[in-house]
Amino acid sequence: MTSPTSFCSPVVAGLVPYVPGEQPAIANLIKLNTNENPYPPSPKVLAAIQAELGDDAARLRLYPDPNADLLKSAVAKAHGVTAQQIFVGNGSDEVLAHAFMALLKHDAPILFPDITYSFYPVYCGLYGVDYVTVPLADDFSIDPAAYCGRPNGGIVFPNPNAPTGCLLALDAIEQILRANPDSVVVVDEAYVDFGGETAIGLINRHDNLLVIHTLSKSRSLAGLRVGFAVGHPALIEALERVKNSFNSYPLDRLAIVGAVAAMEDEAYFRQCCQAVIATRDTLTAELEALGFDILPSAANFIFARHPQHDAAQLALALREQCIIVRHFKLPRIDQFLRITVGSEAECKALTDALRPITA
């Protein structure tokens, strides 16, 4: 009898799927493991979604705009670019996946940091993209010189990097761009709004730059799944061709109007970002007082280790108190915890729980 596994395409056996941060159903959970924003979206998001639904949700019988032109216009206005320089998709993960297929699949291997998002090699495995990892410096920063003078089929890195939270300055990004004029450089800026400066301002000087953002973090829309890319129209057209060969409707009607409202409420966006930054600074100081070593963070999380306590044991002890943080069983970072910056109350509960553990 034929085994059901024999029905699978050969590529399936070689895939190593990405494992997202867990979403456990635990009562009274303090969830500091997936970098969600502790604050709700702009009230204008709710109003926009309610208006789209109307009294009977009749508009949901209609397909959404496959081009999401309203959202492209809102993003373009917010960042001082044109709508022709914008691509939108179902979260930055999908946008990145399309970039791997559309822009990074060449004969030469692509380059990305050895400590970064684990789904970069996952996409490489799915799309058959060769890659070489580039070691971070001893201080866990990205060394721009390490990306210069070596043949490649493209470069991709987060800024700030994840899970470290370390930021690369714009002049360092330009150094990489100038050294690789024949390769696409993808800068993944999921967390840049919490202390960094976006590279979007560089796209008109560098045709090979693609900058990717998400509305999941700084605009509190992780549950709506909206991301976008900004770059030269030729790069955007490549992404559109891949998207329309896969799914012409990645964003539903509610996601489009909600995302537009979030992009337009600049005051609320900045208020939430500043609140997260202030809480991050307080949490960093309090954890350092407990003996933790913490990498400089420009994200909505911190990367911390305690020289006298095993990270896995700390994560387990916190979990027993219904507080979950992220621990990675990987070389060089297996003694670190990645801790999301939650609300002030959540962060206080965290430090209160750690105080007797680390005493």
N, C-alpha and C positions, 0 to 999 in steps of 0.2 A: 504493500500500500504506500502511496506517495505521501511523504511527510509534508504537512502544511508549510514548513519553512522553505521547502523547495520552490514554492510559488513566488518567493520574494526575488526581486532583482538582485544580481550579484553585489551591487554597491551597498546594499543594506548591511551585509555582514561586516563590512569594514568601517561602518559609521560608529563614532563615539559621541552620542548625543550630549548636548549641553544639559546640565542639571541646574535649574534655577533655584534661587533661595526659597526655602520652604515657606509655606503659607499654612501653618498649623491651626487647627480649630481648638484652641485652648482658652478656657474662660479666664478673664482678667489678665490676658497676656500683654506684656510690654514687648513690642515687636521692633527690635532694633537691628534687623538682619538684612533688609532689602532696600534700604535707602529711600523709602517713601517719605514724602513731605509730611511733617506733623500737622500742617495747617490745611484746611479745606480749600478747594478752588475758589476763585473769585465768585462772589454772588452773581455776577453778570453771566457766568457760565450756566448756572442753574436757570436763570431767567431766559437765556437763549434756548436752552434745551426744552424748557416748558413751552416757549412760544412755538418752537418747531413741532412739538407734539400736538399742540392745540387741545381742543376738548375731546377729540375722538381718535387722535393719533393717525388720522387718515393719510397723512403724508408718508407714513412708513410703507404704504403700498407701492410707492414710487421709488425707483432706483435713485441713488444719490448722484451728484455730478461726478463723473469719473475723473475729471481733471481737478476737482476741488478748487476752482478758480478763486472763490471768495477767500479761502484760507491762504492760497499762494499770495494774493494781494495783501492780506493782513501781515503775513510774514515779511514780505518785501518792504512794506511800509515801516515795519518795526526795525528793520536792519538796514534801511537805506540802499536797497538793491532793486532790481526789476523782477517782475513775476517770471520772466524767462530764465532767471537764474535760480529758481526754486523748484525743488522736487518734494512731494509730500507722500507719506506712507503710513502704514499701520505700526507705529512706534519706530524708534530709531533702530531697533534690532532688524526689522524688515528692510529699512532703508540701507543699513550696512550690508545685509545679505545681498541685496540687489547690486550694491557697489562692488562686492567681491566678484560677482558674475560679470557685470558690465564693464568694469574698469581695471580689475586686478588679476585677471586670468590671462597670463602671458607665458612665454617660454621660460623666462628667468623667474626665480622665486621672489616672493614678496618678503618684506622685512617688517617685523613688529617686535615689541619688547618681550623678553622672556617671562616677565611678571606683568600680566595684564589680564584683560577679559579672557575667560576660558573659551568663549564661543568663537574667537578668531580662528583657532585651529579646527573647530567644529565646522565652520563655513568652508575652510580650505578642504577638509575631508569630503564635504558634500559636493563641492563644485570641482574638485580635482585641481586645486590651486597649490602649487609648491610654495613652501615658505621656509624661512630661516629666522630663528629668534635671535634678538640682539640683547645681550645682558645689560641690565640696569647697572648704573654705577654703584659703588659701595654704599652711598647714602640713599640708594633706591630712586635716584633721579634718572631721567632719560638723558643720555649723553648725545647731543646732536652730532658731534664729530663721528660717532659710531655709525651714522647713517650716510656719511659722505665718502665718496670715492670707492664705493663697492657696487657692482652691477646688481640691478634688481628689476622686478616687474611691477613694482609699486611699493608704497610704504603706508602703513596704517598704525596709528597710536591714539589712545585717549589723552585728552588734556582738560582737566587734571587726569592723571593716570588712575586706574583702578586695579587693585584695591588700595594702592598706597596713598592716594589723594594729593600726590606731589604735582606741582604745576611747572610747565615749561613756558618760558617767556616768549613773547612774539618774535623777538629778534633771533632766538634760537630756532623757532619754526621757520623763519625766513632763511636761515642758514641751510636748513635741510632742503627747502624748496629750491634755492639757488644751486645747490649741489646736485640736484636731481631733476633737471629741466625736462627730461624725456620720460619721467615716471609720474603717475598720479600719486599725490600725497593726500591721504584721507586723515583728517583730524576729527576725532570723535569727542565732541564737547558736551557730553551729557550733564556734566557737573560744573561747567565753567561759570555759571551765574552766581556761584557761591564764593567768589573771590578771585576769579581770573578775568582775563580780557579775551573776548572772542577773536578768532582769526578771520572772521567774515570780512573785516576791513581789508584783508590782503588779497581777496579773490580777483579784484580788478587789476592787480599787478602780477598775478601768477595764474596762468590758464590751467596749470596742473593741480590746483588746490581744490579739494572738496571738503567742506565743513558740514558736519552732521550734528543736529540737535534733537532733543526730545522735549516733549511737554510733560513728561512723567514726573520729573523731579522739581524744578523750580516753579512750575505752574500747576503742580498738584493734580495731574491728570493721568497717573499711572493706570487707572482703571478704564480710561477712554482709548488708550493706544494711539497716540499721534506722534509722529516724528517728521523731520524734514532735513533736506540737504540744500546747501547753497554752493554754487560753483558756476563755471563757465557754461553757457548754453549748450555747447557740444557735449559736455559731461552730463548735463541734465537730460539731454535728448537720449543718450545711451541708457540712462536709468529708466526713462519712460518706455523705451523699447523693451527692456527686460520686464518691467512691471506689466505692460500690456500683453506680454507673452505668458504671463502667469495669472494675474488677477486685475482686471480693469477697475474694480471697485474696492480698493483696500480700506477706504474710509466711509463709514456709514453717515447718514444725514445728521444724526445727533453728534457724532464726533466732529464733523466739520463745523457746525454752528458753535459747539462748545469750545472748540479750539480757537475759532475766530474771536470769540468773546474773551478768552484768556489772553490772547495776544494783544488785544486792544486795551485791556485794563492794566496799563503800565504801572500806575501808582500802587495797586494792590500787589502786583508782582514784585516790585522793589521792596515794599514793606515786608513781605514774607521772606524774601532773601535776606534782608538785614536782620530779621528776627532769628533766622536759622544761624547766621554768622555769629550773632551775639551769644546764642546758646552754645555754639561750638567752642567759642573762646572760653566761656565759663566752664564747660565740661572738660576741656583740655587742661585748664589750670587745676581743677579739682582732681582729675586723674593723675596728673603729675605730682600733686601733693600726696597721693597714695603710693607713689613710687613707680608709676608707669613711665616708660619712654614712648614718646609720641612723635610720629613724623609730621612735618609741617603740612597742613591740609588746606586746600582751596576748594574742598568739596563739602557735601552735606553728611560726611562721615569722617571718622578719624581712624587711624591705623595705629594700634597701641600694643605694646608688650610689657610684661613685668619681669624684671631680671631674676626674681626669686620664685616665680610661680609659672607652672606649665600652662600654656594657653588653652589647650584642650580641656584641662581640668577646671580652669576658670570658666570656660563656656558651659561645662556641665554643671558646675555649682550655680551659675546664674540661671540655667534652665530649670533647675530644681525650685527656683523662686519665681518661675514663670516670666523670666526675662531671657530673650533669645538674641544672640549676636552671631556674627559669621566667623567661622574658623576654617582656614584653608590648610589641608594636609599636603603642603607643597614645599619643596626645597627653598630655603632662605626665608620663607615667611610662615613656617609652621608654628612659630612662637608668637605670632601676632593675632590680634582680634580686630576685625573690622566692625566698628560700632557706628550705627546710624545716629545722627543727631536728631533726637526726638523732641518732644515738647519739654519745657522746663521741668514739669512734674515727672515725666518719664526719665529724664536724665538724672534728676535728684534720686529717684528710686534706684537707678543703676548704681550711683556712687554710694548710696546708703547700703546697698546689698554687697558691694565690693569691700567696703571698709572693714568689716570683721573678717572677711575672707583673706585679705592681704595684710592684716595686722601682724 
